[in-house]
Amino acid sequence: MGVRADGTKELIAMADGYRESSESWASLLRDCRRRGMRAPVLAVGDGALGFWNALNEVFPETRHQRCWVHKMANCLDSLPKSAQPAAKKAIQDICNAEDKEHAAAAVKAFAKQYSAKFPKAVKKIVDDEDELLAFYDFPAEHWIHLRTTNPIESTFATVRLRTKVTKGAGSRAAGLVMVFKLVESAQARWRAVNAPHLVALVRAGARFERGQLLERSQTTVA
């Protein structure tokens, strides 16, 4: 799924692959490049190593943003249930912070509070801090769209529901056709990105700080 210059979301490519293999992902991304897609400014995904390895191969200049919903679930799974409510609140303080500086401070607070008892949980956040906080370098209006892979997850919820009813598609080709038609239908209901006029600026390489556009005079070094 991609975002056009007018802020609308569009299905870019779809393919079946072998689990989460790097080659399957690389094949899909190479096809996008062959069809004329330039390197994305930012890619948002879960923790699947295959995708990130393939992205580094095909579009090495693209920045990474890890999905906060997946990261939170993985982090909480490594904690005892009694500690999960407070930890969830602490993690939400990071991804809902006022800006990147406050988010970084919240990461440090989370590490300080939980590193002694739950180092594995802390490691999941700290090791991926740069990729978890990448969205803060973009327009504040876009943060809600960049923090998670929810747009894709909600679309595939419809796909999973249909495949459960049909108990499979019968063949690989039939499965691809069914999924494509379901996603194509869902595409008409995808929510456009907030402040679409800023998408072109992002694409052009404009810089944003604390969610606000930096004017040219602010980015010029004497």
VENJOUR-V84805 format. One record per helix or strand of 3 or more residues. SS is the DSSP state (~ for helix, > for strand). FROM is the first residue (numbers start at 1). LEN is the number of residues. If there is no record, write none. Layout:
# VENJOUR-V84805
((SS	FROM	LEN) (SS	FROM	LEN))
This chain:
# VENJOUR-V84805
((~	22	13) (>	42	4) (~	49	10) (>	63	4) (~	68	10) (~	81	15) (~	100	15) (~	119	8) (~	129	4) (~	134	4) (~	140	7) (~	150	17) (~	172	16) (~	196	8) (~	216	4))
